[in-house]
Amino acid sequence: MAATSEEGDESEFPPVIELNVGGVFYTTSHATLTKESNSLLAQLFGGPLSGGPYRDSKGKFFVDRDGVLFRYILDYLRDQRIVLPENFHERRRLRHEAEYFNLPGLIAKLDSIPAANSPSSLIANAFHTALPGAPTAPPGYIIIGYRGTFAFGRDGLADVKFRKLTRILVSGRVNLCREVFGETLNESRDPDRGSDCRYSARFFLKHNFLEQAFDNLQEAGFRCVAAAGSGTSCGGVGEPMKPGMDSEENRWNHYNEFVFTRP
């Protein structure tokens, strides 16, 4: 009898589920995933283990959807509520995810929230701003950093070079970063989902256009007050390449940071 029970346990999902959703990892309960009986998640995880989703190389159940937006799917399943950050600009995409997972309750809640750029929202914001004594935008600091190099032309264009950025890093208070960069802010490497008033140095942007980041900051009322940069990896003219350097571009690696503030 014990053997039979053990075999039955092996055919069922564990009470705690580890997920890989589009490359973003989550840990949640089996009860949460199956709370909405008609949802796609309940279909995937409500039956036998053998009929569930595929596992990745680390044994996590893989779901091929938007990993960042899935956090809101889980939030809704946990307590049937949805709380979106200020200046959330991906409501349409989140609604699409709710449709995919067949969560009509979440769809109804999203439809009841005015869009950030809807006429009613813009009028309300304008009226609120015009009120005497209305609170102004919160002050704070945001630091932008990037590691880059210079790429050189090929095939007779050796004197042509342009800047290459691998990633633009963002550090500051979470609510300020979300306000300024909106949907261009990538939070996938920030594991802490606590208070928006906390600070994080784990954000980066989904694009590599430094000028676009500067435009976002300027439009939000921030001004650059300080900057610092490293020298390039190359030395003086004629000096040999440093150990480990295997290309001309690597000679020109550098790192820059810019401090922005809104008083």
Secondary structure, 3 states (H helix, E strand, C coil): CHHHHHHHHHCCCCCEEEEEECCEEEEEEHHHHCCCCCCHHHHHHCCCHHHCCCECCCCCEEECCCCCCHHHHHHHHHHCCCCCCCCCCCHHHHHHHHHHCCCHHHHHHHHCCCCCCCHHHHHHHHHHHHCCCCCCCCCEEEEEEEEEEEEECCCCCCCCEEEEEEEEEEEEEHHHHHHHHHHHEECCCCCCCCCCCCEEEEEEECCCCHHHHHHHHHHCCCEEEEEEECCCCCCCCCCCCCCCCCCCHHHHCEEEEEEEEEC
